[in-house]
Amino acid sequence: MTEHPIALARQRRTEGLVALVLFALTIPAANWLIGNAGTLCVPNGPCLVPVWPGIKAPSGVLMIGLALVLRDIVQRRLGAVAGLGAIAVGAAISGFLAPSAIVVASVAAFLLSELADFAVYTPLQKRRFVTAVVASSLVGLVIDSIVFLQLAFGSLDFLSGQIIGKAWMVLLALPLMHLLRRRDERLGLAAA
């Protein structure tokens, strides 16, 4: 069942704007979490949460994993230019809201990981949406983890935790991405 093209365009735009707002909100949430919420807060370091038995990660990982998926939805609904615009806005928000000691790390990690996510997602998304989300998110989360930890703390001590924590968020989003793709096919809603 295909809906009217104007209604589909309006629906795609509305869903894209909702994803964009949620994407933007993950950035201040990640910056707040890393300094304020966790089962353990390291002096002059991040607050940590368990992500696997015996493995902890800075608590912001939960939001960054989600941000990678939301940026993909922004691009699917609003197009590649909007996806790049979301990255620029996200980097600016991160720069303004990150604690001063980690502004450079936060902005650099965000920009590099989101651009890598974009580069992997873009060629795959029209043919294999769920595969594109998985592949691009995995690339993005590894780059984000390495760059952030090295620049913010001069150490990759929490690398495995960072990767596992972000991967959990991507895995939790996958059933929703599959349902979104199926619904898009049923409605005749093409990617932007």
Buried (B, 14 or more C-beta within 10 A) or exposed (E): EEEEEEEBEEBBBEBBBBBBEBBBBBBBBBBBBBBEBBEEBBEEBBBBBBBEEEBBBBBBBBBBBBBBBBBBBBBBBBBBEBBBBBBEBBBBBBBEBBBEEBBEBBBBBBBBBBBBBBEBBBEBBEEEBBEBBBBBBBBBBBBBBBBBBBBBBEEEEBBBBBBBBBBBBBEEBBEEBEEBBEEBEEBEBEBB
